[in-house]
Amino acid sequence: MVLLKSYDNFLSELTKLFEETRNKNSLYVTIKRYDGRTKPKSRNPAKNESTGDNKCLIRATNSKKKISCVITSKELNKFQLAYASVIKGNMVALKKKDKRIGRIKGKKAMAT
């Protein structure tokens, strides 16, 4: 997994992943809270240290390549706007749902 330092690099790599997976593969993006720890919590509460700053860990993966980035709370708004524009720009390959099929199945179920 590649941990990228800035969210600009992450978004450019994410755009490349979208282009690679446009026609044939899936792309998974996860966002979760990150407290900066690399080791598990100690059972002794005196040893547990809390970092007062909230962070988000963002991961993106297709079947071959994994990228990640840590976003602080200060730059989260800027990242969210840029991330939304990347997501909206790359949703062109989605298939539209055929609503007509659902109506036909519903009418058949009501008739029987």
N, C-alpha and C positions, 0 to 999 in steps of 0.2 A: 504494500500500500504506500502510496506517495502522499506525504503530508506537505501541502503547499503553504507557503508563508503568507501570502496575501490573497484576499478574496478575488482580486482581479485575475490573477493567474488561475484560480479555481474555476471562475466563470468561463475563461477562454478554453480551458481543458474540458469543461462540461459541454461547451458548444461543439467541440471536436467529437466528444463521445456521442452527442445527439446525431451528428452527421454520420458517424460510423454505424450507428444502430438504427438508422432511419427506416430501412426496408426489411431487415431480417431479424434483428435481435431485440431484446428488452433492455431497458436502462432503469436501474433502481437508485433512488435518491432518498436518503434518510437524514433526518435532523433530530438531534437529541441534546439534552443538557449535558454539559461537560464541566467538571470541577477541577480539572488539571491534574488529577492523580493518575499515576501509572501503576501503582501498587494497590492492593485491596486495603480496606479500612482495618485498623487495629482494633482488637477487642477492648483494649484499655482506652477509655475516653480521653484521658489526659494526653495521649500521644496523637490523637486525631487533630489535625490542623485544618481549619477552614480558610479558604482563600476568599475573601469577601466579594470578589469580582465574578459575575455570572458570565458564562461562555456557552457557545453552541458548537457542537461538533457536527459537521456536515460531511456525509460520505456519498459518493456516487460510484456505481459499479455496473459494468456490463459483464459478460461472461469471462472476459480476458483482462481487463484493466480496472484498477481501483484507484480513486483519488479521494482525498479528504482535506478539510480545512477547518481551523478553529477560528470562530468569530467572537470578538468581545462584544459586550453590551453597547459600547460606545459606537461601534461601526455597524451595528445590526440593522438600523434603518436604511442606511445606504446600500448594504448588501441585499436587503429584502427587495428594494426597488429594482436593483440590477438583476437579481435572480428572477423576479416576476417577468421582466422583459425577455430574458433568455427562455424561460418556460413558454411564454405566449408565442414567441417567435418560432419555436420548434414543435408546436403541436399540430403541424399541418399533416402529419402522416396518420392521424387518428381516423378510424372508420366511423361513419355516422351510423347510428342505430336505425334499422328499418322499423318504424312505428306501425306500419301497415300490417306486418306479420303478427304483432301482439293483438291487434284488433280482431284479426281473423280467428286466431286461436280462442280469444275470449268469446266471440259469437258462437263458435262451435261448442264450447263448453256450456254456454247458456242454453243452446238448443237441445242438448242431450240430457 
